[in-house]
Amino acid sequence: MKAQRRHELQENVLAHELGQIKTFFNRYGNWITGVIVAVLIVLLVVWHYRSRSAAELLEQAAMFETLKQGIYEPDKQASSLEAMVDLAQDARDPLISASASMFAADFCVRQYIVDLRNPEGKQAGEYREKAKKHYNLVIEKHSDWKIFVAKAHLGLGILAENAADWTTAKSEYELVTRSLDDTYPVWVEAQRRLNNLEVWKKPFRFATTLPTTVPTTAPATKPADTQPASKPALTDAEK
């Protein structure tokens, strides 16, 4: 009897609990279902966003490598440079954005120096301004990446150096040496240029006159007269 009574009590407790659960779901079931559906939707959106972002980053990284190669091909140079600038502005990854800006700036510096040495070059000023713009963009937009900022200041220093603006060049190089230590190649290059700046800014002069004294050879001496002396005239006694 006791076992049967105990079993009946357990069944009553279970039925009571099931009744409470049924009542709870009848009252809050729609709300719970809505919450579950909302959580699932959020998870799907997050997963889709992350997948899309990862694919976009891979695509932009591949585009960066392609543009790096195409920019040195004469028929693709202008379009590749323009696309590199667009990538620097639109890239979602700060690393890709900063790298694209630096590459575009360094390329413009090289073209600027080449055009300066070309007697028929007419785009040196344009390349110079483009390089300055991209370097300053790196400094302003990617200030947290100290290595990129240091490289940008080094580039600005080289531009100033080629324009004989020695004060600005020195200031830019000093910014590099203060922001990094000597374990970075960019620090080594900035310090090298600082060490040579005083020598480089001295004007180079070519000699335009002959020496004041010209070495001469001694004149040849006239050989002594070797003809025999004439005999003295005879006296009257000797005759």
Secondary structure, DSSP 8 states (H G I E B T S, - for coil): -HHHHHHHHHHHHHHHHHHHHHHHHHHHHHHHHHHHHHHHHHHHHHHHHHHHHHHHHHHHHHHHHHHHHHTTSTTTHHHHHHHHHHHHHH-SSHHHHHHHHHHHHHHHHHHHHHHHH-TT---HHHHHHHHHHHHHHHHHH-TT-HHHHHHHHHHHHHHHHHTT-HHHHHHHHHHHHHHS-TTSHHHHHHHHHHHHHHHHTS------S--SS-------------S--------TTT-
